[in-house]
Amino acid sequence: MTNQTKKIAIIAGAIGALALIGGGIFYFANAESEKTAAKTTQAPVAKIEESTEDYNDDTNVELAEEADVTHTNTPAEKKQVQRQIQKILVAHNNVPNNANRNTRPTPTAPSGSEGTHDSTQTGNGTKPAPTAPAGQVKPGEQPQPTPQPAKPTEKPPAVKPVPLPAPLPDKSTQPTTKPTEKPAQPQPQPNKPPTQPQPNKPPTQPPAEKPTNPTEPGEVKEQGLQVTAWYPFWGGKAAQTAVAQQPIKKIDLFYYELKEDGTVGLMQYAKPVSQEVLTAARQKGVQINATITNAGGWSNFNEGANRLHEQISTPAARSKLTDTLVQFAITNKFDGLDINFEVIYGKDRDNFSLFMEELSAKLHKHNKKLSICAYVKFSEPGNWDGNLAQDWKRLGQAVDEFKVMAYNYSMASPGPGAPVNWLDQIIQFGKKQMPAKKLFIGLPSYSYEWNLNTGQRYTVTYATAQNLIKKYNVTQIKRDENGEPYFTYNNDKGEPFKTYFQDATSWKKKIEMIKTKHADIGGISNWYLGAEDPATWHVVKSELK
């Protein structure tokens, strides 16, 4: 080896050694940096987990009609839409396991004001203190809805599968030959929302509009139990028919979300609400509100909660957002707004109350109303981020309607969606926080089924349940003490499932309790139109007449 070659080899070796040393320094520096970042950006302890449940082709019917959603030109696109709707439904009101249960046992009838609120405070929220969850249901066991034992009642006999009734004729529309075609429309009314709303312009202070309901915003009108409903963008003909024919006083259009830039736009795959629906509602005197969600962050708690924190944590940010929302309501001629911010930090409790108070004042100047979708709780301040952020007393004073999402009692394992005694406790607590007439109880028209092998949970509407009964020749359907029906079956792969669903009988038991013990509240809110047993409306009419 020549001297020249030796020099080159020595230089190359030195360069390699330096590269190894440099790489090691970078690796350890980067590792230390990540450790420091982890300490300073601690994730909330109580959070909404990202949903792993997917659309189940074997066990679910389609949740949306072609005419109601965008991007359904191919089978793959149609399936993607169904998957997205399934994820929305599973993520909606997706509280930590058992966080929405009153887990403190009481020797006497629960007062509704007592619940589990002992907790360990953390930087971003509150971690519920470990307790033995009451009413936890294991596969194969009978559900026990609350710590409070129910009064002895005669157990209803097992019910037989009920054929899915044909939809009622929709007299407000002309028949069409293709689901994507729209019938000829009358002369457009001034209520039609624009396809591309322009929410960013500051309000131009137009003359106050005359509200659909002569009741002034903030005023509580004595008129008995009322029925409102969320109208989802995938509701289809069943939802449209219900608006035209059933005793609904107000619909909340579940179509809109707060975007990253602070504007309001349509949710993914949602088409603008049809003029047909708006016209039918207006002709009946049905109020039309827009539900504004922060659904873009529902699958990632930190991302969604951080974004909302930035939008409500300063006076300037709140002013910008409230102006945007008010202008959106004015531009689209809605009667009001329904706020459904489900991803929120507990530390933003005061910020959120201030935001809602400021929004309420601005909407009321234009004769528009405000409602809120609230998580379940039995005491203040709450036991996880979502309900910690909602001060029921302050919010109850600010809004015109306070709607509690009183469903999803059973999530981790099979059980009822909204036990009667549980609803009673929620209402008792709510009436102590606000005028009773402002309080509305959200009742589910859907439920869930669980794969007993994997624990995965899937949304089940009344139509889904009837299809499963027929497909798998289910011959035995039982009811729990809340009147909620359930059954078991094995799918085509031999996997065992336990399925709960809601029907007219389960709704009747809930409404009877509300009418008997809490006739002074505002009413009930149906989540969601199109999922219900059609016979439910006969119960509503007879019980609330």
C-alpha positions, 0 to 999 in steps of 0.5 A: 500500500502506497503512502498516498493510499494510506493517507486516504484510508486514514482520512476516510476512517476519521470521517466515518468516526466523526459521522458515528459520533455526530449521529450519536450526539444527535440521537441522544439530543433528540431523545432528550428533546422528546422527553422534555416535550412529553413533560411539557405537553401532557395529554389530558387524562380523561379524554375521548378515545379515537374510535376503532369501530368501523362500518360492519358490512355483515351486520349493518344496513346502509345508514344514508340514502344516496340522495342525501350525501355527496361522493357516492358515484361508485360502490367504494365511495358509497362504502366510505360514506357509510363508514364515515357516518358510522364513525360520527355516530360512534364518536358522538357523546363518546364519554370515557367508560362509565363516566356518565354513570352515577356510581355513588351508591345510596341507601335511599332513593337517589336525590339526583344531586349526588354523584361521583365527583371525587377526583384527582386534579391534573393539568388538563382535566380531571381523572375520575377517582377509581370506583366500582361502576354501578350497573356494569353489564357483562355479556350474558347478564341482565342489565342493572341500570342504576344503583337504585333498585327498580320497583317490582313490575311484571316482566313483559313477555318476550316479543316477536320480531316485528316486520319493518313497517313501510314508510308513511307516504310523504304528501309534501313531495312529488314521487321521483323515479331516481333517488338522486333526482329532485322534484320540481320546486315551487318559487324559492322562498327566502329561507333557503340557505346558500350552498356556500355560506359566508360567515366571516363578514361582521354582522351588518345589523339588519332589522330584527327578524320576526321569530317563527315562535312569538316567544321572546328569546330567553322567555320560557313559555308554558306549553307542556312537554315539547318534542324537538329532534336532531335532523342529520344530513343522512336522515333520508326520507324517513326524517323528511316524512317525520318533519312533515307529519309528526308533532315536532316543534323544532329541528336542529340541522346536524349538518355543520361544523366549525372549521380549523380557520374558525369558519362554519361549513358543511360536515364531510359528505353533507349536501346543503339541506334541501329546500324541500325540507325547509319549506315543509318545516316552515309551512308547519311552523317548525323552528329550524336551528343549525347544530354547530359541531366541532366534529373535525376534532372528535377523533383526536381529542388533543387536536380538537380541544386545543383548537377550540381553546384558541378560539374561546380563550381570549375576549378577541377570539370569542368576539370573532367566533361569536360574530361569525356564528351570528352572521351565519345564522342571519345569512341562512335565516335560521331561527337559532343555533345549537352548539355541540362542542363535544371535544373540550378541555375541562380547564376551559369551563369559564371560557366556554361559559363566557363564550355561550353568554356572549353568543346568547346576547348577540343572537337575542338581539336578532330574535334568534335562539340558542341551545346547547348539547350537554354531557350527563352529570349528577353533580358539579363540577363533573368527573371528566373533561367534557362535563367539567367544561360545562357549568350547568348553572351558568349555561342554563341561564344563558341558553333558551334550551339546555339539551342533555345527551342522555344516552350511551349509558352502556358503551364498554359492554352490552346494556341499555342505552338510557335506563329509566331510573338514570334519566330520572336522576339526570332530570332531578339534578338539572332542575336544580341548576336552571328553570325546568322549562329550559331543560330538554332530555335527549332520548336515543332512537338508536342503540348498539350491538357488541361483538362478544369476541372482540368487544367492538361496538356498532350503531344499530337503528330500528331498521338495522335491528329488524334486518338482523332479526330477519337475516339471522332468523332470530326467534327470541327477543327479550326486554330488560326492566327499562323496556329496551329489547335485546337479542343475540345471534351469530353472524355468518362468520360464527361470531357472537353478537348481542344487540340492543335497540330502541322501539315504541315500547322502550320510548313509552316507558321513558316518556311515561316516567318523564310525564309522571315525575317531570312534566314541568321540564321543556320536553324531549329531543330525539337523537336522531330523526330517521333512526326511530321505530315509526310506531314511536310517533304514535306513542309520542302523540298519545302520551304528550297530547 
